[in-house]
Amino acid sequence: MNTVLSCSSLTAGYAGNPVVRDFALELGEGEVLALLGPNGAGKTTVLRTLAGLLPRIGGQSVVTGRPGRGGSRGVVLVPDHRALFTTLTVGENLLLGRRSGGPSVNDILGYFPELGKRLDVAAGKLSGGEQQMLAIGRALIQRPRVLLIDEMSMGLAPVVVQALLPVVRQVADRTGAAVVLVEQHVRFALSVADRAMVLVHGRVSLSGRACDLAADPALLERAYLGEAV
Ligand SMILES: Nc1ncnc2c1ncn2[C@@H]1O[C@H](COP(=O)(O)OP(=O)(O)OP(=O)(O)O)[C@@H](O)[C@H]1O
């Protein structure tokens, strides 16, 4: 499998103060990683650092493969607050992310047909689930090499999350993007991910195949508590 994202000895944090230490990750084409862990563990800090929004304190983070067309180095982050232009329409929000030679608005509607009926509606008037679709759609139209999704379920009913997560799997399978998914709905996340990591107090306490972690809730619980596993 071609490696898309590789980082090693990554130290991440704020104003030179480390929050995450010695983080290492290698992700291949079309691979989905669930990055799990309790509140304050450093998951968002990892995503923001991988996206280049937060300067690295130390270590390496490299994206390989075809040159990225969206965001820094082809890495696109969908933040937990979604960061939509609420007064612009769905169509306008999508077009703002469009890159020449990249996917069209219609391509994106293939993932989210519901948005097709709402193209002229202001993003701020959409339901929470529709807003999340739009946030992911706006990331996809940038044709990410690496797609980082932070707490896609924030404020959404579990049934909505259950409907949205399979799209993440489809995106990875169809476009070859490597995906890092930060998600509090652990079971749902593990059901679409290939691999998973548990981060506690800025360090990885468990890493393995998603199916193995899903099959061993006691192991996951120990990892969340930061116990040796
Ligand atoms: N802008 C900031 N400046 C300084 N410290 C910050 C900043 N943002 C986050 N932190 C600290 O970094 C640590 C990790 O936060 P982070 O948001 O990465 O955790 P998280 O695992 O994503 O948590 P949650 O699941 O609650 O979103 C916390 O102690 C937090 O207080």
The ligand as an SDF file (V2000), in Angstrom:
LIG
                    3D

 31 33  0  0  0  0  0  0  0  0999 V2000
   -5.2940   27.1980   22.0470 N   0  0  0  0  0  0  0  0  0  0  0  0
   -4.7940   26.5060   23.0800 C   0  0  0  0  0  0  0  0  0  0  0  0
   -3.8300   27.0220   23.8800 N   0  0  0  0  0  0  0  0  0  0  0  0
   -3.3100   26.3370   24.9150 C   0  0  0  0  0  0  0  0  0  0  0  0
   -3.6980   25.0840   25.2500 N   0  0  0  0  0  0  0  0  0  0  0  0
   -4.6490   24.5130   24.4910 C   0  0  0  0  0  0  0  0  0  0  0  0
   -5.2450   25.1850   23.3840 C   0  0  0  0  0  0  0  0  0  0  0  0
   -6.1610   24.3570   22.8150 N   0  0  0  0  0  0  0  0  0  0  0  0
   -6.1320   23.2200   23.5520 C   0  0  0  0  0  0  0  0  0  0  0  0
   -5.2390   23.3230   24.5470 N   0  0  0  0  0  0  0  0  0  0  0  0
   -4.9360   22.2810   25.5530 C   0  0  0  0  0  0  0  0  0  0  0  0
   -4.3950   21.1630   24.9130 O   0  0  0  0  0  0  0  0  0  0  0  0
   -4.8500   19.9680   25.5570 C   0  0  0  0  0  0  0  0  0  0  0  0
   -5.4120   19.0260   24.5050 C   0  0  0  0  0  0  0  0  0  0  0  0
   -6.5440   19.6420   23.9060 O   0  0  0  0  0  0  0  0  0  0  0  0
   -7.2460   19.0170   22.6070 P   0  0  0  0  0  0  0  0  0  0  0  0
   -8.3580   19.9370   22.2380 O   0  0  0  0  0  0  0  0  0  0  0  0
   -6.2200   18.6890   21.6050 O   0  0  0  0  0  0  0  0  0  0  0  0
   -7.8200   17.6550   23.2080 O   0  0  0  0  0  0  0  0  0  0  0  0
   -8.9020   16.6660   22.5850 P   0  0  0  0  0  0  0  0  0  0  0  0
   -8.3830   15.2830   22.8080 O   0  0  0  0  0  0  0  0  0  0  0  0
   -9.2250   17.0700   21.1960 O   0  0  0  0  0  0  0  0  0  0  0  0
  -10.1260   16.9250   23.5450 O   0  0  0  0  0  0  0  0  0  0  0  0
  -11.7250   16.9230   23.2660 P   0  0  0  0  0  0  0  0  0  0  0  0
  -12.0870   15.4900   23.0170 O   0  0  0  0  0  0  0  0  0  0  0  0
  -12.2500   17.4470   24.5540 O   0  0  0  0  0  0  0  0  0  0  0  0
  -11.9640   17.8370   22.1020 O   0  0  0  0  0  0  0  0  0  0  0  0
   -5.8580   20.3850   26.6200 C   0  0  0  0  0  0  0  0  0  0  0  0
   -5.2050   20.3700   27.8660 O   0  0  0  0  0  0  0  0  0  0  0  0
   -6.2110   21.7960   26.2170 C   0  0  0  0  0  0  0  0  0  0  0  0
   -6.4940   22.5770   27.3430 O   0  0  0  0  0  0  0  0  0  0  0  0
  1  2  1  0
  2  3  1  0
  2  7  2  0
  3  4  2  0
  4  5  1  0
  5  6  2  0
  6  7  1  0
  6 10  1  0
  7  8  1  0
  8  9  2  0
  9 10  1  0
 10 11  1  0
 11 12  1  0
 11 30  1  0
 12 13  1  0
 13 14  1  0
 13 28  1  0
 14 15  1  0
 15 16  1  0
 16 17  2  0
 16 18  1  0
 16 19  1  0
 19 20  1  0
 20 21  2  0
 20 22  1  0
 20 23  1  0
 23 24  1  0
 24 25  2  0
 24 26  1  0
 24 27  1  0
 28 29  1  0
 28 30  1  0
 30 31  1  0
M  END
$$$$
